Amino acid sequence: MRVKPIALVTAATKGIGLQIAKDLATHGLTVLVGSRNLEHAETAAKSIGAHARAFQLDVTNQASIAAAAKRIRNEFGRLDVLVNNAGMSHAGKQGISHAASLDELRSVFETNVFGVVAVTQAMLRLLGEAPAARIVSVDPSNPQRALFGSVCSPSKTALDAPTLAFAIEFEDAGANAACPGFTSTNLNNFEGTRTAGRAA
Ligand SMILES: NC(=O)c1ccc[n+]([C@@H]2O[C@H](COP(=O)([O-])OP(=O)(O)OC[C@H]3O[C@@H](n4cnc5c(N)ncnc54)[C@H](OP(=O)(O)O)[C@@H]3O)[C@@H](O)[C@H]2O)c1
């Protein structure tokens, strides 16, 4: 019998993350639906189907990340796919350089850069147990970054560095960034030109 691959999607309750989770489930994966709000994760998991599981996961909280990794080890023993989808575009108002405080920048970097590194590091051993592990970080492509303002864009540019480092270090596993296109979600006040359904 074919063993179902296990995928963890961070922030999979809405927008691009929910669509990625649905698509992975349609392709036969067991999907671990991450959200900082467990009830939201449970609702999303129900909407995805019988092979989805809700996980409380705040990518800026080390205890939450460690608890998720421990639960994945206990219940599945490995992780085949990690999708680093959780992200924020600003920590107050949509950022223009002179208006954004350093605290706002730090807060966005905490989620979009250090959150990705923290979750990836915590899952590396589990990914190492999978026969062909994949790490994907959701990231706008360079031409798109102008659309994301001067708080989000620098954080996503900074995210390229650890993504590349993981790609070099784990060449066999495969670590990549994927751009969904300018997609209509809460992140951009639904101004994106694509729908999450088509984007993922
Ligand atoms: N929309 C676009 O055009 C576009 C283009 C390129 C890349 N992206 C990237 O795609 C990803 C998904 O964004 P989206 O457009 O689908 O926006 P979205 O609907 O606003 O989703 C963002 C998700 O990130 C979650 N999140 C924020 N901080 C978190 C944390 N500390 N821990 C766990 N989850 C956290 C939010 O959780 P809550 O529900 O709890 O608030 C929300 O579910 C982001 O990384 C974004 O940068 C988007």
The ligand as an SDF file (V2000), in Angstrom:
LIG
                    3D

 48 52  0  0  0  0  0  0  0  0999 V2000
   -1.4440   37.6810   -1.9510 N   0  0  0  0  0  0  0  0  0  0  0  0
   -0.4130   37.8420   -2.8010 C   0  0  0  0  0  0  0  0  0  0  0  0
   -0.5250   38.4860   -3.8730 O   0  0  0  0  0  0  0  0  0  0  0  0
    0.9130   37.1980   -2.4900 C   0  0  0  0  0  0  0  0  0  0  0  0
    1.9100   37.2210   -3.4830 C   0  0  0  0  0  0  0  0  0  0  0  0
    3.1290   36.6360   -3.2090 C   0  0  0  0  0  0  0  0  0  0  0  0
    3.3510   36.0320   -1.9800 C   0  0  0  0  0  0  0  0  0  0  0  0
    2.3640   36.0440   -1.0410 N   0  0  0  0  0  0  0  0  0  0  0  0
    2.6290   35.3680    0.2390 C   0  0  0  0  0  0  0  0  0  0  0  0
    1.6750   34.3400    0.4090 O   0  0  0  0  0  0  0  0  0  0  0  0
    1.5640   34.0420    1.7950 C   0  0  0  0  0  0  0  0  0  0  0  0
    0.0860   33.9260    2.1690 C   0  0  0  0  0  0  0  0  0  0  0  0
   -0.4980   35.2130    2.0970 O   0  0  0  0  0  0  0  0  0  0  0  0
   -1.9880   35.4910    1.5840 P   0  0  0  0  0  0  0  0  0  0  0  0
   -1.8770   36.4190    0.4480 O   0  0  0  0  0  0  0  0  0  0  0  0
   -2.7540   34.2240    1.4340 O   0  0  0  0  0  0  0  0  0  0  0  0
   -2.5560   36.3760    2.7940 O   0  0  0  0  0  0  0  0  0  0  0  0
   -3.5340   36.0890    4.0200 P   0  0  0  0  0  0  0  0  0  0  0  0
   -4.8200   35.5320    3.5600 O   0  0  0  0  0  0  0  0  0  0  0  0
   -3.5240   37.3430    4.8160 O   0  0  0  0  0  0  0  0  0  0  0  0
   -2.7510   34.9490    4.8060 O   0  0  0  0  0  0  0  0  0  0  0  0
   -1.6530   35.2180    5.6260 C   0  0  0  0  0  0  0  0  0  0  0  0
   -1.7090   34.2110    6.7380 C   0  0  0  0  0  0  0  0  0  0  0  0
   -0.5090   34.3020    7.5340 O   0  0  0  0  0  0  0  0  0  0  0  0
   -0.8950   34.0550    8.8530 C   0  0  0  0  0  0  0  0  0  0  0  0
    0.0830   34.4980    9.8280 N   0  0  0  0  0  0  0  0  0  0  0  0
    0.5420   35.7560   10.0430 C   0  0  0  0  0  0  0  0  0  0  0  0
    1.4030   35.7460   11.0660 N   0  0  0  0  0  0  0  0  0  0  0  0
    1.4870   34.4600   11.4970 C   0  0  0  0  0  0  0  0  0  0  0  0
    2.1910   33.8080   12.5330 C   0  0  0  0  0  0  0  0  0  0  0  0
    3.0060   34.4720   13.3740 N   0  0  0  0  0  0  0  0  0  0  0  0
    2.0490   32.4700   12.6940 N   0  0  0  0  0  0  0  0  0  0  0  0
    1.2190   31.7740   11.8870 C   0  0  0  0  0  0  0  0  0  0  0  0
    0.4980   32.3390   10.9110 N   0  0  0  0  0  0  0  0  0  0  0  0
    0.6440   33.6650   10.7210 C   0  0  0  0  0  0  0  0  0  0  0  0
   -2.2330   34.7540    9.0150 C   0  0  0  0  0  0  0  0  0  0  0  0
   -2.8540   34.1600   10.1220 O   0  0  0  0  0  0  0  0  0  0  0  0
   -4.2090   34.7130   10.8130 P   0  0  0  0  0  0  0  0  0  0  0  0
   -5.3020   34.1100    9.9750 O   0  0  0  0  0  0  0  0  0  0  0  0
   -4.1100   34.1340   12.1900 O   0  0  0  0  0  0  0  0  0  0  0  0
   -4.1440   36.2010   10.7480 O   0  0  0  0  0  0  0  0  0  0  0  0
   -2.8930   34.4370    7.6810 C   0  0  0  0  0  0  0  0  0  0  0  0
   -3.6240   33.2390    7.7650 O   0  0  0  0  0  0  0  0  0  0  0  0
    2.3300   35.1410    2.5320 C   0  0  0  0  0  0  0  0  0  0  0  0
    3.6060   34.6560    2.9070 O   0  0  0  0  0  0  0  0  0  0  0  0
    2.4770   36.2340    1.4720 C   0  0  0  0  0  0  0  0  0  0  0  0
    3.5850   37.0580    1.6760 O   0  0  0  0  0  0  0  0  0  0  0  0
    1.1530   36.6030   -1.2680 C   0  0  0  0  0  0  0  0  0  0  0  0
  1  2  1  0
  2  3  2  0
  2  4  1  0
  4  5  1  0
  4 48  2  0
  5  6  2  0
  6  7  1  0
  7  8  2  0
  8  9  1  0
  8 48  1  0
  9 10  1  0
  9 46  1  0
 10 11  1  0
 11 12  1  0
 11 44  1  0
 12 13  1  0
 13 14  1  0
 14 15  2  0
 14 16  1  0
 14 17  1  0
 17 18  1  0
 18 19  2  0
 18 20  1  0
 18 21  1  0
 21 22  1  0
 22 23  1  0
 23 24  1  0
 23 42  1  0
 24 25  1  0
 25 26  1  0
 25 36  1  0
 26 27  1  0
 26 35  1  0
 27 28  2  0
 28 29  1  0
 29 30  1  0
 29 35  2  0
 30 31  1  0
 30 32  2  0
 32 33  1  0
 33 34  2  0
 34 35  1  0
 36 37  1  0
 36 42  1  0
 37 38  1  0
 38 39  2  0
 38 40  1  0
 38 41  1  0
 42 43  1  0
 44 45  1  0
 44 46  1  0
 46 47  1  0
M  CHG  2   8   1  16  -1
M  END
$$$$
